[in-house]
Amino acid sequence: MSLDGILASALTALQTNAAALRVVSNNIANMNAPGYDRRLVEQAALNIGGQISGVTIADVQRVTNNYLMAEVLRSGSAASMYGTQSGIFGQLSGILGQPGDGTSVMSQLENVFAALGQASLSPNAVSSQLAVLGSYQNFASTVSTLSSQLANLQAQTDQQVVSQTGSVNGLLKQIYDLNTQIQTAMAQGDDSTGLLDERDQAVQQLSQYMDVRTIEQPNGQLTVMTTDGVSLVGDTYAQLSYAGGGASSSYGPIMLETINPATGEQIGNAQALDPHLSSGSLKGLIVMRDQQLVNFQQELGNFARQAELAFNAQSNANTSFPPPTSLNGRDTGLLSSDALNFTGKTTIAVTDSNGNLVSRIDVDFDAGTMSVDGGAPISIGSTIGDFTMALNTALGSNGTASFQDGKLSISANGSNGIVVQDNATTPSSRSGYGFSQFFGLNDIFQSAAPSILSTGLSAGDAGGFAAGGTMGFTLKGPNGETKQFSVTLTAGMTIGDIVNALNGAAGGAANFSLGPDGSLSMTPSPAYSGYQLNVDQDTTARGTTGMSFTQLFGLGVQQTTAQAQNFSVNPTLVASPQYLAFAQPSITDASVAGESVVTSGDARGILALQNIANAQQNFSPIGRLGTQVATLGAYAASWYQDVATQGAAANSNNAEQTDRAQEAQSRQSQVSGVNLDEELSNMMIYQQAYSAGARILQTVQQMYDTLLQVS
């Protein structure tokens, strides 16, 4: 080899090892930089014209492992999903409080029964009445507050979906822009550009929000998609659109739009993203918002409804001493023209302020008659309006009866009172509820939704809804799948016509069925198993009652949760605690004017209310809780247990997936991370090689000097 060849080899050694030292230096400088993958220098012989002419850098490789990277993305996405759920359960635990702190629904319910037990010793004492009223109010407030807090937590969760949707959009655009820059860098020969680390970091951040998989293209472009293949970044990029849920707490899907980078315009039709999410914080938020929190709200609503039914049923069988001067019912959603549809017998009596009978009206719904003080029977007609007029006539100078805006009111004149007592042998009933309870004449509790959903209406009954009212529905699946449909009412539709219209609009996805008791049920078809019905809007109103169709029949998730919303004590009792129904009337067919039918100090009503503590209630399946025959306290305990069980599962899954993610990151770091000892070792090798090249260069210089001296 000539001296010129040796000189060239020495120079390439200097250049190559200087470059290698720069790579090592860069590795060390970025040792603690998040997402940095170390670079590895590959040296090769420099071949010029078939002759080895020194050394060169064949490639600077970015050390990474695609399998480990994919595992980091998968595990990180799963950990983020469960971490999100665990965090929300942590907030929920703060709302529910700690066992034994006296603020739980069970504690407040126990306080009600304790107050009733104490009041039974002195039922006419003002202190007893105020104590029971206070316990009622505390219980109702606890239920209502819990319902509001759950709804607020659901709304906050939805706002996090809105916020994270914006963050995802920023990352998708960033990854697309980095793709473009990386393609340019690689076309210029920079295969290890730092932009690759930046892109990996962006993809890892994206995987925290949603599960993704990636495919690296030969030109350096990284294709990003959901795990089931929906494109997010490639030649185009996706953008998400979600503005948050509406006032009805009906949450639509996140929509995915494909954007043309050249114009910024949407390409094709948008599609729902929710069904394509399987992990990530977005999935965790959606599961909590649409499933877990909805289940808990429905279970609480189911409890509130049964509590309201149980206490109101007994209160309507009781009376106060002295009896109230008027009984004003709830909004039933019924019209005067609706069929009466009661069976059995009941007595409506007027008493004086001492509980002595003034007059009694015995109603025989089976016979369709009523009689005053044992007199000749008179017709009560066939409709609610007919009955009200007949009752008003029968009351005569002793009182009045009216039915307006769906509410029945019965009042006594002067200081007299009104008492309703069902026949002990054949009690009155409309769809399983007694006369007084069905109309809510002497209720204790009320809420934002009717507790009695067995309306007693039949398919042939007039709908009573104005034409043009619209109902909009969404069937929502467990993975965010949706099917929307709507019904617009026309003039003259019967209840059966409306049910048929619902079935037609649902298109076989669900079946609406009117039961013999006037209750309306919705059953998803097998293809839509597990779907829940959400009411997006309902502008219908039945007559002057203001009651919408979905409210009347309790349709949709919102109506179930509304059972616990604004759960409160009847304002009449709050204003007049002396009307708390602690006594029970004693009216017989032989009772005559002047006879005592309600007595002072009677505690039978209180004891009957207290017995609700041990009474078995029939709970329908809702949320995660199946059909139960249990006491109110036992069901409340099941509700708390369900929350605790789901929270514990989320925490356990979070711990497991976090460990998995940390292990994946640790293994990736072992492969791609910078090892200081290894880099120092490489530095010494390259320094020695550099020194060797310099020594060769010095030797060649000396040989040239010697040759010049000889010549």
C-alpha positions as CSV (number, residue, x, y, z in Angstrom):
1,M,0.0,0.0,0.0
2,S,1.3,3.4,-0.8
3,L,1.9,6.1,1.7
4,D,-1.0,8.0,0.2
5,G,-3.2,5.0,0.8
6,I,-2.0,4.7,4.4
7,L,-2.6,8.4,4.9
8,A,-6.2,8.1,3.6
9,S,-6.8,5.2,5.9
10,A,-5.6,7.2,8.9
11,L,-7.7,10.1,8.0
12,T,-10.9,8.0,7.6
13,A,-10.1,6.4,11.0
14,L,-10.0,9.9,12.5
15,Q,-13.2,11.0,10.8
16,T,-15.1,7.8,11.6
17,N,-14.1,7.6,15.2
18,A,-14.7,11.3,15.8
19,A,-18.2,10.8,14.4
20,A,-18.7,7.6,16.6
21,L,-17.6,9.6,19.6
22,R,-20.2,12.2,18.8
23,V,-22.9,9.5,18.7
24,V,-21.7,8.2,22.1
25,S,-21.6,11.7,23.5
26,N,-25.2,12.3,22.3
27,N,-26.3,9.0,23.9
28,I,-24.8,10.0,27.3
29,A,-26.3,13.5,27.0
30,N,-29.8,12.1,26.4
31,M,-29.5,9.2,28.9
32,N,-32.3,10.6,31.1
33,A,-34.4,12.1,28.3
34,P,-37.9,10.5,28.1
35,G,-38.4,8.3,25.0
36,Y,-34.8,8.6,23.8
37,D,-33.5,5.4,22.1
38,R,-29.8,5.0,22.0
39,R,-27.9,5.0,18.8
40,L,-25.5,2.3,17.7
41,V,-22.6,3.0,15.3
42,E,-21.9,0.3,12.7
43,Q,-18.4,0.6,11.1
44,A,-17.4,-0.9,7.8
45,A,-14.4,-1.0,5.5
46,L,-14.2,1.8,3.0
47,N,-13.9,0.3,-0.4
48,I,-12.8,2.6,-3.3
49,G,-12.3,1.1,-6.7
50,G,-12.1,-2.4,-5.3
51,Q,-9.4,-1.4,-2.9
52,I,-9.9,-1.1,0.9
53,S,-9.1,2.5,1.7
54,G,-9.9,2.8,5.4
55,V,-13.0,2.7,7.5
56,T,-16.3,4.4,7.4
57,I,-19.6,4.5,9.3
58,A,-22.0,2.2,7.5
59,D,-25.0,3.2,9.6
60,V,-26.0,4.8,12.8
61,Q,-28.8,2.6,14.0
62,R,-31.5,3.7,16.4
63,V,-31.9,0.7,18.8
64,T,-35.5,-0.2,19.2
65,N,-37.6,-3.3,19.5
66,N,-41.0,-3.3,17.7
67,Y,-42.4,-6.1,19.8
68,L,-41.5,-4.3,23.1
69,M,-42.8,-1.0,21.7
70,A,-46.1,-2.7,20.9
71,E,-46.3,-4.2,24.4
72,V,-45.6,-0.7,25.9
73,L,-48.5,0.7,23.9
74,R,-50.9,-2.1,24.8
75,S,-50.0,-2.2,28.5
76,G,-49.9,1.5,28.9
77,S,-53.3,1.8,27.3
78,A,-54.8,-0.8,29.6
79,A,-53.2,0.7,32.7
80,S,-54.6,4.1,31.7
81,M,-58.1,2.8,31.3
82,Y,-58.2,1.1,34.7
83,G,-56.3,4.0,36.3
84,T,-59.0,6.3,35.0
85,Q,-61.8,4.1,36.4
86,S,-60.0,3.7,39.7
87,G,-59.7,7.5,40.0
88,I,-63.4,8.0,39.5
89,F,-64.2,5.2,42.0
90,G,-62.0,7.1,44.4
91,Q,-64.1,10.2,43.9
92,L,-67.2,8.0,44.3
93,S,-65.9,6.7,47.6
94,G,-65.5,10.2,48.9
95,I,-69.2,10.9,48.0
96,L,-70.5,7.8,49.7
97,G,-68.5,8.3,52.9
98,Q,-67.1,5.7,55.2
99,P,-69.1,2.8,56.8
100,G,-70.4,3.8,60.2
101,D,-70.1,7.5,59.8
102,G,-73.9,8.0,60.1
103,T,-74.3,9.7,56.7
104,S,-75.2,6.7,54.6
105,V,-78.6,5.9,53.2
106,M,-78.8,2.8,55.5
107,S,-78.0,5.0,58.5
108,Q,-80.6,7.5,57.6
109,L,-83.2,4.8,57.0
110,E,-82.4,3.3,60.4
111,N,-82.9,6.7,61.9
112,V,-86.4,6.9,60.4
113,F,-87.4,3.7,62.0
114,A,-85.8,4.7,65.3
115,A,-87.7,8.0,65.3
116,L,-91.0,6.2,64.5
117,G,-90.4,3.8,67.4
118,Q,-89.8,6.7,69.8
119,A,-92.9,8.6,68.4
120,S,-95.1,5.6,69.1
121,L,-94.8,6.3,72.8
122,S,-96.4,9.7,72.4
123,P,-97.8,10.1,68.8
124,N,-99.6,13.4,69.4
125,A,-96.6,15.2,70.9
126,V,-95.2,18.0,68.7
127,S,-91.7,16.8,69.5
128,S,-92.6,13.3,68.2
129,Q,-94.0,14.7,65.0
130,L,-91.0,17.0,64.4
131,A,-88.5,14.2,65.1
132,V,-90.2,11.9,62.6
133,L,-90.5,14.7,60.0
134,G,-86.8,15.5,60.5
135,S,-85.8,11.8,60.0
136,Y,-87.9,11.7,56.9
137,Q,-86.3,14.8,55.5
138,N,-82.7,13.6,56.3
139,F,-83.4,10.3,54.6
140,A,-84.9,12.0,51.6
141,S,-82.1,14.6,51.4
142,T,-79.4,11.8,51.6
143,V,-81.0,10.0,48.7
144,S,-81.5,13.1,46.6
145,T,-78.0,14.4,47.4
146,L,-76.4,11.1,46.4
147,S,-78.4,11.2,43.2
148,S,-77.2,14.7,42.4
149,Q,-73.6,13.9,43.2
150,L,-73.7,10.8,41.0
151,A,-75.2,12.9,38.2
152,N,-72.5,15.6,38.7
153,L,-69.8,13.0,38.7
154,Q,-71.2,11.6,35.5
155,A,-71.2,15.1,34.0
156,Q,-67.6,15.7,35.1
157,T,-66.6,12.5,33.5
158,D,-68.2,13.6,30.3
159,Q,-66.3,16.8,30.4
160,Q,-63.1,14.8,30.7
161,V,-64.1,13.0,27.5
162,V,-64.5,16.4,25.8
163,S,-61.1,17.5,27.1
164,Q,-59.3,14.4,26.1
165,T,-60.8,14.4,22.7
166,G,-59.1,17.7,22.1
167,S,-55.8,16.3,23.4
168,V,-56.1,13.3,21.0
169,N,-56.7,15.6,18.1
170,G,-53.5,17.5,18.9
171,L,-51.5,14.3,19.0
172,L,-52.9,12.9,15.8
173,K,-51.9,16.1,13.9
174,Q,-48.5,16.1,15.6
175,I,-47.8,12.5,14.5
176,Y,-48.9,13.3,11.0
177,D,-46.6,16.4,10.8
178,L,-43.7,14.4,12.3
179,N,-44.3,11.7,9.6
180,T,-43.8,14.3,7.0
181,Q,-40.6,15.6,8.5
182,I,-39.2,12.1,9.1
183,Q,-39.8,11.2,5.5
184,T,-37.8,14.2,4.4
185,A,-35.0,13.5,6.8
186,M,-34.7,9.9,5.7
187,A,-34.8,10.8,2.0
188,Q,-31.7,12.9,2.8
189,G,-30.0,10.0,4.5
190,D,-30.7,10.7,8.1
191,D,-32.1,7.3,9.3
192,S,-31.7,8.0,13.0
193,T,-33.2,11.5,13.2
194,G,-34.3,12.6,16.6
195,L,-37.7,13.2,15.2
196,L,-38.2,9.4,15.5
197,D,-37.9,9.6,19.3
198,E,-40.3,12.6,19.3
199,R,-42.8,10.6,17.2
200,D,-42.6,7.6,19.5
201,Q,-43.3,9.8,22.5
202,A,-46.4,11.2,20.8
203,V,-47.6,7.7,19.9
204,Q,-47.1,6.6,23.5
205,Q,-49.0,9.7,24.8
206,L,-51.8,8.8,22.3
207,S,-51.9,5.2,23.6
208,Q,-52.7,6.6,27.1
209,Y,-56.0,8.0,25.7
210,M,-56.9,5.2,23.3
211,D,-55.5,1.8,22.2
212,V,-53.5,1.9,19.0
213,R,-51.2,-0.2,16.9
214,T,-48.6,1.0,14.5
215,I,-46.9,-0.1,11.2
216,E,-43.7,1.5,10.1
217,Q,-43.4,2.0,6.3
218,P,-40.2,1.7,4.3
219,N,-40.2,5.5,3.6
220,G,-40.2,6.2,7.4
221,Q,-44.0,7.0,7.6
222,L,-45.7,5.5,10.7
223,T,-49.2,4.2,10.1
224,V,-51.3,4.5,13.3
225,M,-54.7,2.8,13.7
226,T,-57.0,1.5,16.3
227,T,-56.5,-2.1,17.3
228,D,-59.4,-3.2,15.0
229,G,-58.0,-1.3,12.0
230,V,-59.6,2.1,11.9
231,S,-57.0,4.5,10.4
232,L,-55.9,7.4,12.5
233,V,-52.7,8.6,10.8
234,G,-51.3,7.7,7.4
235,D,-51.5,9.6,4.2
236,T,-54.3,11.4,6.0
237,Y,-55.0,12.0,9.6
238,A,-58.2,11.7,11.7
239,Q,-59.8,14.3,14.0
240,L,-62.3,13.6,16.7
241,S,-65.5,15.5,17.3
242,Y,-67.4,15.5,20.6
243,A,-69.1,18.5,22.2
244,G,-70.4,16.8,25.4
245,G,-73.7,15.4,26.6
246,G,-77.0,17.4,26.6
247,A,-79.3,18.4,29.4
248,S,-81.0,15.0,29.2
249,S,-77.8,13.2,30.2
250,S,-77.9,11.4,26.9
251,Y,-74.4,11.0,25.7
252,G,-73.7,10.6,22.0
253,P,-70.7,8.9,20.5
254,I,-67.3,10.5,19.7
255,M,-67.3,11.0,15.9
256,L,-64.1,10.4,13.9
257,E,-63.5,12.4,10.7
258,T,-60.7,11.8,8.2
259,I,-59.0,15.0,7.1
260,N,-57.4,15.8,3.8
261,P,-54.0,17.4,4.8
262,A,-53.9,19.5,1.6
263,T,-57.3,21.2,2.1
264,G,-58.1,20.6,5.8
265,E,-61.5,19.4,4.6
266,Q,-63.3,16.2,5.7
267,I,-63.0,13.1,3.5
268,G,-66.0,10.9,3.4
269,N,-68.5,10.4,6.2
270,A,-67.7,10.6,9.9
271,Q,-68.0,7.4,11.9
272,A,-68.5,6.7,15.6
273,L,-65.3,5.9,17.4
274,D,-66.7,4.5,20.6
275,P,-67.2,0.9,19.3
276,H,-63.6,0.8,18.2
277,L,-62.1,1.6,21.6
278,S,-61.0,-1.3,23.8
279,S,-58.7,0.5,26.3
280,G,-57.2,3.8,27.1
281,S,-58.4,6.6,29.4
282,L,-61.2,7.5,26.9
283,K,-62.5,4.0,27.1
284,G,-62.3,4.1,30.9
285,L,-64.2,7.4,31.0
286,I,-66.9,6.2,28.6
287,V,-67.4,2.9,30.6
288,M,-67.7,4.9,33.8
289,R,-70.1,7.5,32.3
290,D,-72.3,5.2,30.3
291,Q,-72.3,2.0,32.3
292,Q,-70.9,2.1,35.9
293,L,-72.3,5.4,37.0
294,V,-75.6,4.8,35.1
295,N,-75.9,1.4,36.9
296,F,-75.4,3.0,40.3
297,Q,-77.9,5.8,39.6
298,Q,-80.5,3.3,38.4
299,E,-79.9,1.1,41.4
300,L,-80.3,4.1,43.7
301,G,-83.4,5.1,41.8
302,N,-84.8,1.6,42.2
303,F,-84.2,1.8,45.9
304,A,-85.8,5.2,46.1
305,R,-88.9,4.1,44.2
306,Q,-89.5,1.1,46.4
307,A,-89.0,3.2,49.6
308,E,-91.5,5.7,48.2
309,L,-94.0,3.0,47.4
310,A,-93.7,1.3,50.7
311,F,-94.0,4.4,52.9
312,N,-96.7,6.0,50.8
313,A,-98.7,2.8,50.7
314,Q,-98.8,2.7,54.5
315,S,-99.3,6.4,54.9
316,N,-102.3,6.3,52.6
317,A,-103.7,3.5,54.7
318,N,-103.2,5.7,57.8
319,T,-104.5,9.0,58.8
320,S,-103.6,11.8,61.3
321,F,-105.3,13.0,64.4
322,P,-107.0,15.3,63.8
323,P,-107.5,14.2,60.2
324,P,-106.3,16.7,57.5
325,T,-108.8,19.2,56.2
326,S,-107.9,18.3,52.6
327,L,-106.2,15.5,50.7
328,N,-104.4,16.7,47.5
329,G,-103.1,14.1,45.2
330,R,-100.1,13.7,42.9
331,D,-100.0,14.3,39.1
332,T,-101.1,11.0,37.8
333,G,-100.9,12.0,34.1
334,L,-104.5,10.8,33.8
335,L,-107.4,12.7,32.2
336,S,-111.0,13.1,33.3
337,S,-112.0,11.1,30.3
338,D,-109.9,8.1,31.2
339,A,-111.7,5.0,32.4
340,L,-111.9,4.7,36.2
341,N,-110.7,1.1,36.1
342,F,-110.8,0.5,39.9
343,T,-112.0,-2.7,41.6
344,G,-113.0,-3.4,45.2
345,K,-114.3,-1.0,47.8
346,T,-113.2,2.1,49.7
347,T,-114.8,4.6,52.1
348,I,-114.3,8.3,52.0
349,A,-115.4,9.9,55.3
350,V,-115.7,13.4,56.7
351,T,-114.9,13.8,60.4
352,D,-114.9,16.6,62.8
353,S,-111.7,17.9,64.4
354,N,-112.1,15.3,67.2
355,G,-112.2,12.4,64.9
356,N,-115.9,11.8,65.1
357,L,-117.7,10.8,62.0
358,V,-119.7,13.4,60.2
359,S,-120.6,11.5,57.0
360,R,-119.3,8.5,55.2
361,I,-119.4,7.6,51.5
362,D,-119.0,4.0,50.7
363,V,-117.7,3.3,47.1
364,D,-118.2,0.0,45.4
365,F,-116.1,0.1,42.3
366,D,-117.2,-3.4,41.2
367,A,-120.8,-2.4,41.3
368,G,-120.1,1.0,39.9
369,T,-122.0,2.8,42.8
370,M,-121.5,4.8,45.9
371,S,-123.8,5.4,48.9
372,V,-123.9,8.1,51.5
373,D,-124.3,7.0,55.1
374,G,-125.7,3.6,54.0
375,G,-128.3,5.2,51.7
376,A,-129.4,4.1,48.3
377,P,-126.6,3.5,45.8
378,I,-125.9,6.1,43.1
379,S,-123.9,5.6,39.9
380,I,-120.2,6.6,39.9
381,G,-120.0,6.5,36.1
382,S,-117.2,4.9,34.1
383,T,-114.6,7.6,33.9
384,I,-112.5,9.5,36.4
385,G,-114.4,12.7,35.6
386,D,-117.7,10.9,36.2
387,F,-116.5,9.6,39.6
388,T,-115.3,13.0,40.7
389,M,-118.6,14.6,39.9
390,A,-120.5,11.8,41.7
391,L,-118.2,12.2,44.7
392,N,-118.6,15.9,44.8
393,T,-122.3,15.5,44.8
394,A,-122.2,12.9,47.5
395,L,-120.1,15.2,49.7
396,G,-122.8,17.8,49.5
397,S,-122.4,20.6,52.1
398,N,-119.6,18.6,53.9
399,G,-116.9,19.1,51.3
400,T,-115.8,19.2,47.6
401,A,-113.9,17.0,45.2
402,S,-112.1,18.0,42.0
403,F,-109.9,16.4,39.4
404,Q,-107.7,18.9,37.5
405,D,-104.4,18.6,35.7
406,G,-104.2,14.9,36.6
407,K,-104.6,15.5,40.4
408,L,-107.5,14.5,42.6
409,S,-108.3,16.7,45.6
410,I,-110.9,16.0,48.3
411,S,-111.6,18.7,50.9
412,A,-113.8,19.0,53.9
413,N,-115.6,22.3,54.8
414,G,-114.7,24.3,57.9
415,S,-112.5,22.5,60.4
416,N,-113.6,19.1,59.5
417,G,-111.2,16.5,58.1
418,I,-111.1,13.8,55.3
419,V,-110.3,10.2,55.9
420,V,-110.0,7.4,53.3
421,Q,-110.2,3.8,54.3
422,D,-110.1,0.7,52.1
423,N,-112.4,-2.2,52.7
424,A,-110.5,-4.9,54.7
425,T,-111.9,-7.8,52.7
426,T,-112.0,-6.3,49.1
427,P,-109.7,-3.3,49.1
428,S,-109.9,-0.9,46.2
429,S,-107.3,-1.4,43.4
430,R,-106.2,0.1,40.1
431,S,-103.3,-1.9,38.7
432,G,-102.5,-3.2,42.2
433,Y,-102.6,0.2,44.0
434,G,-105.3,1.3,46.4
435,F,-107.5,4.3,45.7
436,S,-105.7,6.7,48.1
437,Q,-102.2,5.5,47.1
438,F,-102.9,5.6,43.3
439,F,-103.9,9.2,43.5
440,G,-101.3,10.0,46.1
441,L,-103.8,11.6,48.5
442,N,-101.7,11.1,51.6
443,D,-98.1,10.5,50.4
444,I,-95.0,11.0,52.5
445,F,-92.3,11.0,49.8
446,Q,-92.2,12.3,46.2
447,S,-89.5,12.6,43.5
448,A,-88.8,13.9,40.0
449,A,-90.5,10.8,38.4
450,P,-93.7,9.0,39.2
451,S,-93.2,5.9,41.4
452,I,-96.4,4.3,40.2
453,L,-95.8,3.2,36.6
454,S,-98.8,0.8,36.3
455,T,-101.0,3.4,34.8
456,G,-104.1,1.3,34.4
457,L,-104.4,2.5,30.8
458,S,-105.2,0.1,28.0
459,A,-104.4,0.1,24.3
460,G,-107.8,1.4,23.4
461,D,-107.7,4.4,25.7
462,A,-107.2,7.8,24.1
463,G,-103.7,9.0,24.0
464,G,-104.6,12.5,25.0
465,F,-101.3,13.9,23.6
466,A,-101.4,16.9,21.2
467,A,-100.3,16.3,17.7
468,G,-96.7,17.2,16.8
469,G,-95.1,16.1,20.0
470,T,-91.9,14.2,19.3
471,M,-90.0,11.5,21.2
472,G,-86.3,10.8,20.3
473,F,-84.6,7.7,21.5
474,T,-81.1,6.1,21.4
475,L,-80.5,2.4,22.0
476,K,-77.0,2.4,23.4
477,G,-74.9,-0.8,23.5
478,P,-72.2,-1.8,26.0
479,N,-69.4,-0.8,23.7
480,G,-70.9,2.5,22.6
481,E,-72.9,1.2,19.7
482,T,-76.0,3.3,19.0
483,K,-79.3,3.0,17.2
484,Q,-81.5,6.1,17.1
485,F,-85.1,6.4,16.2
486,S,-87.9,8.9,16.9
487,V,-91.7,9.1,16.9
488,T,-93.9,12.1,16.1
489,L,-97.4,11.9,17.4
490,T,-100.5,12.6,15.2
491,A,-104.0,13.6,16.2
492,G,-106.3,11.0,17.6
493,M,-103.7,8.4,18.5
494,T,-104.7,5.9,21.1
495,I,-102.2,4.5,23.7
496,G,-102.0,1.4,21.5
497,D,-101.3,3.5,18.4
498,I,-98.4,5.1,20.1
499,V,-97.0,1.8,21.3
500,N,-97.3,0.5,17.7
501,A,-95.5,3.6,16.4
502,L,-92.7,3.0,18.8
503,N,-92.3,-0.5,17.6
504,G,-92.3,0.6,14.0
505,A,-89.7,3.3,14.6
506,A,-87.5,0.8,16.5
507,G,-87.4,-1.4,13.4
508,G,-87.2,-4.6,15.3
509,A,-84.3,-3.5,17.5
510,A,-86.6,-3.4,20.5
511,N,-90.1,-4.4,21.4
512,F,-92.4,-2.1,23.4
513,S,-95.3,-3.9,25.1
514,L,-98.2,-2.6,27.1
515,G,-99.0,-4.8,30.1
516,P,-102.5,-5.6,31.4
517,D,-101.8,-3.2,34.3
518,G,-101.0,-0.3,32.0
519,S,-97.3,-0.5,32.4
520,L,-95.0,-0.2,29.3
521,S,-91.9,-2.3,29.0
522,M,-89.1,-2.2,26.5
523,T,-87.2,-5.4,25.6
524,P,-84.2,-5.3,23.2
525,S,-84.1,-7.9,20.4
526,P,-81.4,-10.6,20.7
527,A,-79.3,-8.6,18.2
528,Y,-79.3,-5.7,20.6
529,S,-78.9,-7.6,23.8
530,G,-77.5,-5.5,26.6
531,Y,-78.6,-2.2,25.0
532,Q,-80.1,0.5,27.2
533,L,-82.8,2.9,26.1
534,N,-82.0,6.6,26.4
535,V,-84.6,9.3,25.9
536,D,-82.9,12.1,23.9
537,Q,-86.0,14.3,23.9
538,D,-89.7,14.2,24.6
539,T,-91.9,17.2,23.8
540,T,-95.2,15.4,24.4
541,A,-97.6,16.4,27.1
542,R,-100.8,14.6,28.1
543,G,-103.6,17.0,28.2
544,T,-103.1,19.7,30.8
545,T,-101.2,17.4,33.1
546,G,-97.8,18.4,31.7
547,M,-96.8,14.7,31.9
548,S,-94.8,13.4,28.9
549,F,-95.3,10.0,27.5
550,T,-91.9,8.7,28.7
551,Q,-92.5,10.2,32.2
552,L,-96.0,8.6,32.4
553,F,-94.7,5.1,31.6
554,G,-91.1,5.5,33.1
555,L,-89.4,4.8,29.8
556,G,-85.6,5.1,29.5
557,V,-82.6,5.2,31.8
558,Q,-83.3,8.8,32.7
559,Q,-86.7,8.0,34.2
560,T,-85.2,5.3,36.4
561,T,-82.5,7.5,37.7
562,A,-85.1,10.3,38.2
563,Q,-86.8,8.2,40.9
564,A,-84.0,9.4,43.3
565,Q,-83.7,12.9,41.9
566,N,-85.4,15.6,44.0
567,F,-86.5,12.9,46.5
568,S,-88.2,14.9,49.2
569,V,-91.0,14.9,51.8
570,N,-94.5,16.0,50.7
571,P,-94.6,19.8,51.2
572,T,-97.9,19.5,52.9
573,L,-96.3,17.5,55.7
574,V,-93.3,19.9,55.9
575,A,-95.7,22.8,56.4
576,S,-98.1,20.9,58.7
577,P,-96.3,18.1,60.7
578,Q,-99.5,17.5,62.6
579,Y,-100.9,15.8,59.5
580,L,-98.3,13.0,59.7
581,A,-100.4,9.8,59.4
582,F,-99.7,8.1,62.8
583,A,-103.2,6.8,63.4
584,Q,-105.5,4.4,61.6
585,P,-109.3,5.0,60.9
586,S,-111.9,2.5,62.3
587,I,-114.9,2.9,60.0
588,T,-117.4,0.0,59.6
589,D,-120.6,-0.4,57.6
590,A,-122.4,0.3,60.9
591,S,-120.5,3.6,61.7
592,V,-122.9,6.5,62.2
593,A,-122.5,10.2,62.6
594,G,-121.0,11.2,65.9
595,E,-119.1,7.9,66.3
596,S,-115.4,8.2,67.0
597,V,-113.5,6.7,64.0
598,V,-110.1,8.3,64.6
599,T,-108.8,8.6,68.2
600,S,-106.1,10.6,69.9
601,G,-103.0,8.7,70.9
602,D,-103.6,6.0,68.3
603,A,-100.1,4.6,67.4
604,R,-101.2,1.8,65.1
605,G,-100.2,3.8,62.0
606,I,-96.8,4.5,63.5
607,L,-96.2,0.8,64.3
608,A,-97.3,-0.1,60.8
609,L,-94.8,2.3,59.3
610,Q,-92.1,1.0,61.6
611,N,-92.9,-2.6,60.4
612,I,-91.7,-1.5,56.9
613,A,-88.2,-2.1,58.3
614,N,-88.7,-5.8,58.2
615,A,-91.1,-6.0,55.2
616,Q,-90.0,-7.8,52.1
617,Q,-90.1,-5.6,49.0
618,N,-90.0,-6.8,45.4
619,F,-87.1,-5.2,43.6
620,S,-87.0,-5.5,39.8
621,P,-83.6,-6.2,38.1
622,I,-81.7,-3.1,37.4
623,G,-78.1,-2.2,36.7
624,R,-76.0,-5.0,38.1
625,L,-78.5,-6.0,40.7
626,G,-80.9,-8.8,39.8
627,T,-84.4,-9.4,40.9
628,Q,-84.5,-9.3,44.7
629,V,-87.1,-9.9,47.4
630,A,-85.5,-8.0,50.3
631,T,-86.0,-5.3,52.9
632,L,-85.2,-1.7,52.0
633,G,-82.1,-1.9,54.3
634,A,-80.8,-5.1,52.6
635,Y,-81.2,-3.6,49.1
636,A,-79.4,-0.5,50.2
637,A,-76.6,-2.6,51.5
638,S,-76.5,-4.5,48.2
639,W,-76.2,-1.2,46.4
640,Y,-73.2,-0.1,48.6
641,Q,-71.7,-3.5,48.1
642,D,-72.0,-3.3,44.3
643,V,-70.2,0.1,44.3
644,A,-67.5,-1.4,46.6
645,T,-67.1,-4.5,44.5
646,Q,-66.8,-2.6,41.3
647,G,-64.3,-0.1,42.8
648,A,-62.2,-3.0,44.2
649,A,-62.1,-4.6,40.8
650,A,-61.0,-1.4,39.1
651,N,-58.3,-0.9,41.7
652,S,-57.1,-4.5,41.3
653,N,-57.1,-4.3,37.5
654,N,-55.2,-0.9,37.7
655,A,-52.5,-2.4,39.9
656,E,-52.1,-5.4,37.6
657,Q,-52.0,-3.4,34.4
658,T,-49.7,-0.8,36.0
659,D,-47.2,-3.5,36.9
660,R,-47.5,-4.9,33.4
661,A,-46.8,-1.5,31.9
662,Q,-43.9,-0.9,34.2
663,E,-42.4,-4.3,33.3
664,A,-42.8,-3.5,29.5
665,Q,-41.2,-0.1,29.9
666,S,-38.3,-1.7,31.9
667,R,-37.6,-4.3,29.3
668,Q,-37.8,-1.7,26.5
669,S,-35.4,0.5,28.5
670,Q,-33.0,-2.4,28.8
671,V,-32.9,-2.8,25.0
672,S,-33.3,0.8,23.9
673,G,-32.1,2.8,26.9
674,V,-28.7,4.2,27.4
675,N,-26.3,2.1,29.6
676,L,-23.6,4.4,30.9
677,D,-21.0,1.7,31.5
678,E,-21.5,0.5,27.9
679,E,-21.2,3.9,26.5
680,L,-18.1,4.7,28.5
681,S,-16.6,1.4,27.2
682,N,-17.5,2.4,23.6
683,M,-16.0,5.8,24.2
684,M,-12.7,4.3,25.3
685,I,-12.7,2.0,22.2
686,Y,-13.4,4.9,19.8
687,Q,-10.8,7.2,21.6
688,Q,-8.2,4.5,21.3
689,A,-9.1,3.9,17.6
690,Y,-8.9,7.7,17.1
691,S,-5.5,7.8,18.8
692,A,-4.3,4.9,16.7
693,G,-5.4,6.7,13.5
694,A,-3.6,9.8,14.7
695,R,-0.5,7.8,15.4
696,I,-0.6,6.3,11.9
697,L,-1.0,9.8,10.5
698,Q,2.0,10.9,12.6
699,T,4.1,8.0,11.3
700,V,3.2,8.7,7.7
701,Q,4.2,12.3,8.3
702,Q,7.6,11.2,9.6
703,M,8.1,8.8,6.6
704,Y,7.3,11.6,4.2
705,D,9.9,13.8,6.0
706,T,12.5,11.1,5.8
707,L,11.9,10.5,2.1
708,L,12.2,14.2,1.4
709,Q,15.5,14.3,3.3
710,V,16.9,11.4,1.3
711,S,15.9,13.0,-1.9
